[in-house]
């Protein structure tokens, strides 16, 4: 089987709502209007994220703490890791109590009224 045929087959097996772009995947999160309250919890491939909106626009913040991998939870306007109480800004993912740390952020853009995440 040629490389071209393998690429065609790979595209045919990609999951619905997902497409590959330069080693990143794009995920259709749904209609922008369906996310009335932010941050909003989003699960992609069994990985937890928070959809947020800030000066950069929409972003997906990983809900896994960069310190010990604990699942970050919403607490008021912040996101908090219950393992060691790292506190992250709920719109930017910047850690408030450990300088230089932040949640991994992925860009999200609007296409035809839908939010598309690039991971």
VMD Tcl script that draws the C-alpha trace (Angstrom):
set ca {
  {0.00 0.00 0.00}
  {1.42 3.42 -0.96}
  {1.87 6.32 1.47}
  {-0.94 8.20 -0.24}
  {-3.29 5.24 0.24}
  {-2.29 5.00 3.92}
  {-3.02 8.70 4.44}
  {-6.42 8.33 2.77}
  {-7.25 5.37 5.00}
  {-6.10 7.29 8.11}
  {-8.41 10.17 7.23}
  {-11.29 7.75 6.74}
  {-10.79 6.38 10.27}
  {-10.55 9.71 12.05}
  {-13.23 10.35 14.62}
  {-16.22 12.48 13.71}
  {-15.69 16.10 14.72}
  {-11.92 15.78 14.61}
  {-9.38 16.50 11.91}
  {-5.60 16.61 11.88}
  {-3.73 19.83 11.09}
  {0.10 19.86 11.23}
  {0.36 17.31 14.06}
  {-2.52 18.99 15.90}
  {-6.12 17.93 15.92}
  {-9.16 20.11 15.65}
  {-12.20 19.26 17.75}
  {-15.69 20.63 17.21}
  {-16.86 21.60 20.70}
  {-20.33 22.62 19.54}
  {-22.23 25.85 19.08}
  {-20.69 28.92 20.71}
  {-24.15 29.79 22.08}
  {-24.30 26.50 24.02}
  {-21.54 27.69 26.36}
  {-23.41 30.35 28.33}
  {-21.38 29.93 31.55}
  {-17.60 29.95 31.50}
  {-15.41 28.30 32.52}
  {-17.16 25.22 31.16}
  {-15.97 21.67 31.71}
  {-15.11 19.81 28.50}
  {-13.92 16.21 28.08}
  {-11.94 15.25 24.96}
  {-10.62 11.69 24.62}
  {-11.16 11.15 28.35}
  {-9.00 14.19 29.20}
  {-10.56 17.01 31.26}
  {-10.40 20.66 30.16}
  {-12.00 23.99 30.95}
  {-13.25 26.20 28.13}
  {-12.48 29.83 29.04}
  {-12.63 33.23 27.39}
  {-10.01 35.89 28.06}
  {-8.11 38.67 26.25}
  {-6.69 36.06 23.84}
  {-10.20 34.83 22.97}
  {-11.40 31.33 23.71}
  {-8.96 28.75 25.08}
  {-9.08 25.23 26.45}
  {-7.17 24.91 29.70}
  {-6.04 21.49 30.79}
  {-7.75 20.46 34.01}
  {-4.68 18.48 35.04}
  {-2.34 20.26 37.42}
  {1.21 20.62 36.02}
  {2.67 19.85 39.46}
  {1.35 16.41 40.33}
  {-1.37 15.70 37.77}
  {-4.30 16.24 40.11}
  {-7.64 17.13 38.57}
  {-8.19 20.86 38.91}
  {-11.66 21.95 40.05}
  {-13.59 25.18 39.75}
  {-13.69 27.21 42.96}
  {-15.37 30.58 42.57}
  {-13.46 32.47 39.88}
  {-10.40 30.25 40.29}
  {-9.36 26.72 39.40}
  {-7.81 24.77 42.28}
  {-5.84 21.54 42.50}
  {-6.96 19.73 45.66}
  {-3.71 17.75 45.99}
  {-1.42 20.62 47.02}
  {-3.76 23.61 46.71}
  {-2.22 25.25 43.67}
  {-4.60 28.04 42.64}
  {-4.99 29.03 38.98}
  {-6.69 32.06 37.47}
  {-10.02 30.83 36.09}
  {-9.67 32.68 32.78}
  {-5.94 32.51 31.99}
  {-4.70 29.38 33.76}
  {-1.81 31.29 35.40}
  {-0.92 29.93 38.83}
  {-1.53 32.49 41.56}
  {0.58 30.96 44.32}
  {3.50 29.34 42.44}
  {5.35 31.82 40.23}
  {5.79 30.84 36.58}
  {3.43 27.88 36.58}
  {0.26 27.63 34.49}
  {-2.24 25.18 33.10}
  {-1.58 24.06 29.53}
  {-3.66 26.22 27.17}
  {-4.89 25.31 23.69}
  {-6.38 27.78 21.20}
  {-10.08 27.72 20.37}
  {-11.56 29.63 17.46}
  {-15.03 30.23 16.11}
  {-15.96 28.81 12.71}
  {-19.53 29.15 11.42}
  {-20.83 29.70 14.95}
  {-19.04 26.62 16.33}
  {-16.12 26.49 18.72}
  {-13.16 24.57 17.32}
  {-10.32 23.55 19.65}
  {-6.86 22.86 18.33}
  {-4.89 20.36 20.40}
}
mol new
graphics top color blue
foreach p $ca { graphics top sphere $p radius 0.5 }
foreach p [lrange $ca 0 end-1] q [lrange $ca 1 end] { graphics top cylinder $p $q radius 0.2 }
display resetview
